[in-house]
């Protein structure tokens, strides 16, 4: 049954299904952790969370977090599809894992000068934009044009990386 399924599906659709399936699991896990945390706060800690969380910015944070997840998930899924053994997997996964940590280069300048050039570059660079945007949103108001440009660049980058990870050369893939 698996052979029939794999022979009838395009590589791009298979990769998209794997990435979206893992994204769904991540959302469920995050919802459980948030639910447990909110319940613990309600029954035990009683912290005024409304003072610490900008509720209005949560949809935008979720949007960029999801786009960042999709951007980083494609190389992980692609590497997992071609790696023959566990030893090789740890080497390749370690290299790919460095990509999300590239954001740490932009965090200190973004905190010290959230409207500066380095923070703006970190916001527009797709590999670092999800994390840098979240840091900057907690400190300052990011211009709408900059957020739109970052979102467009991140979506385009995810499409390119996703297609490359699936080994697709034609747009229909």
NORQUI-V640761 format. One record per residue. N is the residue number from 1. SS is DSSP state (A for helix, B for strand, O for the rest). PSI is psi in whole degrees, 0 to 359 (NA if undefined). OMEGA is omega in whole degrees, 0 to 359 (none if undefined). Layout:
n-><N:N>
ss-><SS:SS>
psi-><PSI:PSI>
omega-><OMEGA:OMEGA>
This chain:
n-><1:2:3:4:5:6:7:8:9:10:11:12:13:14:15:16:17:18:19:20:21:22:23:24:25:26:27:28:29:30:31:32:33:34:35:36:37:38:39:40:41:42:43:44:45:46:47:48:49:50:51:52:53:54:55:56:57:58:59:60:61:62:63:64:65:66:67:68:69:70:71:72:73:74:75:76:77:78:79:80:81:82:83:84:85:86:87:88:89:90:91:92:93:94:95:96:97:98:99:100:101:102:103:104:105:106:107:108:109:110:111:112:113:114:115:116:117:118:119:120:121:122:123:124:125:126:127:128:129:130:131:132:133:134:135:136:137:138:139:140:141:142:143:144:145:146:147:148:149:150:151:152:153:154:155:156:157:158:159:160:161:162:163:164:165:166:167:168:169:170:171:172:173>
ss-><O:A:A:A:A:A:A:A:O:O:A:A:A:A:A:A:A:A:A:A:A:A:A:A:A:A:A:A:A:A:A:A:A:A:A:A:A:A:A:A:A:A:A:A:A:O:O:O:A:A:A:O:O:O:A:A:A:A:A:A:A:A:A:A:A:A:A:A:A:A:A:A:A:A:A:A:A:A:A:A:A:A:O:O:O:A:A:A:A:A:A:A:A:A:A:A:A:A:A:A:A:O:O:A:A:A:A:A:A:A:A:A:O:O:O:O:A:A:A:A:A:A:A:A:O:A:A:A:A:A:A:A:A:A:A:A:A:O:O:O:O:O:O:A:A:A:A:A:A:A:A:A:A:A:A:A:A:A:A:A:A:A:A:A:A:O:O:O:O:O:O:O:O>
psi-><318:319:320:317:312:329:344:359:143:150:322:320:323:314:316:319:319:315:314:326:316:325:319:317:321:321:318:316:316:320:321:314:319:317:316:318:317:322:317:320:318:318:340:304:320:44:143:83:333:335:338:343:127:96:324:336:355:320:320:320:316:321:310:328:318:316:319:319:312:323:318:338:326:311:326:315:318:318:323:334:337:357:127:331:171:325:315:326:317:325:313:317:325:321:316:328:339:336:307:332:354:337:333:340:326:350:309:315:327:328:317:328:82:344:10:177:317:319:322:318:316:329:324:340:118:325:329:347:319:316:318:322:318:321:312:325:333:348:319:176:121:133:144:322:323:319:319:317:318:319:317:314:321:319:313:319:319:321:318:313:320:317:321:321:328:354:28:136:338:150:334:347:NA>
omega-><180:181:179:180:182:180:183:182:178:182:180:179:178:179:179:178:178:181:181:176:177:177:177:177:179:178:178:179:179:179:178:180:179:178:178:180:178:178:178:178:182:186:186:190:180:176:177:186:179:178:185:185:175:186:182:181:182:177:179:176:178:179:181:176:179:178:177:178:181:179:183:182:183:177:178:180:180:180:178:181:185:183:186:184:185:180:177:181:182:178:182:181:177:178:180:181:179:182:180:181:175:178:183:177:185:185:180:176:179:178:183:179:187:179:183:183:182:178:179:177:177:178:184:180:190:182:183:189:182:183:182:178:179:178:182:181:178:185:187:175:180:179:182:180:178:177:179:179:179:180:180:179:180:178:179:179:180:178:180:181:179:179:178:179:179:181:182:176:180:183:182:184:none>
